[in-house]
């Protein structure tokens, strides 16, 4: 699922990973290219998929981008103050979660409507590809020790901060290391959750009557949290608090050069969003 990090990369996440106008304007092609790794659609199904994806992108431009712009303008204003509190960062995280949920539910509805048109062979191939994908990811981490996995996660987070701040100083590295040490999120935990979700999805395809398949799939796709372990669900709010505290501490320890770099990143992203909004009219 979105799969998502919530670091200073907050502003990049607002575009769901799209960091350029070119990428955003070609999401329909990129999505089709990515989908080909998991399922081969017929010509008619491909046309239907492109039609529904185009509708999602129009909705995203018209309804979602203005909300991203509003949040970024708020962040831009907050960056003019001496400090951004952990509470304010927490509010940004909540807004990002809301953005993601709206996208997930919109896409889930459109894809669930198409599901009954898939053949048994397509469904079988799809789940086989998903299983292989997860297994490849699992093997990648199985070869690493617990410390190596933690170090890899730290490196990934540092890289994201460097993209937004230009650099990471020793104090900020310490904050990141503390966050990772206290966090209960690991790639293997996510992969286990993904396995349970995919098994539930496969069960629905097998057991649901064709007339009920779309509605049952949408219910599952829009509520994937049911496949999380109780301890993971309990830790979600703690995790968000840890992320908010990390963002607050990293921002508080940023030097003038880092702050200016981040302000420029936010300004450029606002300009990108505004350009994309104009392109939709």
BELKA-V944518 format. One record per pair of residues at least 12 apart in sequence whose ideal C-beta (glycine too) atoms are under 6 Angstrom apart, sorted by the first residue. I is the first residue (numbers start at 1). GAP is how many residues later the second one is. If there is no record, write none. Layout:
BEGIN
((I:GAP) (I:GAP))
END
This chain:
BEGIN
((1:223) (2:98) (6:87) (6:237) (7:150) (7:153) (7:154) (8:153) (8:156) (9:151) (9:155) (10:82) (11:255) (11:258) (13:83) (14:54) (21:254) (24:252) (27:30) (28:25) (28:26) (31:22) (38:88) (38:91) (39:83) (39:87) (52:58) (56:50) (56:51) (56:54) (61:219) (65:208) (65:211) (65:212) (68:205) (69:204) (71:24) (72:194) (72:198) (75:191) (76:190) (79:184) (84:167) (86:158) (86:159) (86:162) (89:155) (89:158) (89:159) (90:154) (93:147) (105:117) (108:110) (108:113) (108:114) (109:109) (112:102) (112:105) (112:106) (113:101) (115:98) (115:99) (115:102) (116:94) (116:97) (123:82) (127:75) (130:68) (134:57) (134:60) (137:54) (138:53) (141:46) (141:47) (150:30) (153:27) (154:22) (154:23) (154:26) (157:19) (164:98) (164:101) (165:93) (165:96) (165:97) (166:92) (166:95) (171:82) (172:78) (172:81) (175:71) (175:74) (175:75) (179:63) (179:67) (182:60) (183:59) (184:51) (193:35) (196:31) (197:27) (197:30) (200:27) (204:12) (204:13) (204:16))
END
